[in-house]
Amino acid sequence: MITIHTDDCSTFQIAPRDLGQTIEYAYATTEGGYVRRTANRSGPTTSYEFMAHDDCDDGDFAPQNGDVPKSDKWLPAAMVQS
C-alpha cells in the first residue's frame, strides 16, 4: 500500500457532478501522481487511492470543471498526517 503524507498533497477538489452524492469522489495532486478520496456517506467510510502521472489516460486535471484523471490503474493508498 502506498503512503501519502497530507503535507505532500494539494487541496482535494470535487467535480460538480459528485457534489452532494452518497459516494463522493475528490481529487488532489501529489508528487508523481494523483490521489482520489472516496467518501461513502452512507457508511460512513473514506478511502484513498493513488495513480502515477504516467498511468493516467488523460492529461487534464481540473476537477472543478469535471476533468478528472481517467484510468483503471488506481492503487490503494493510506493518507497520514505529516
PyMOL commands that set and color helices and strands:
alter all, ss='L'
color gray80, all
select helices_A, chain A and resi 6-8+16-18+53-55+63-65
alter helices_A, ss='H'
color red, helices_A
select strands_A, chain A and resi 2-5+13-14+23-30+33-40+45-52+75-80
alter strands_A, ss='S'
color yellow, strands_A
deselect
rebuild
show_as cartoon
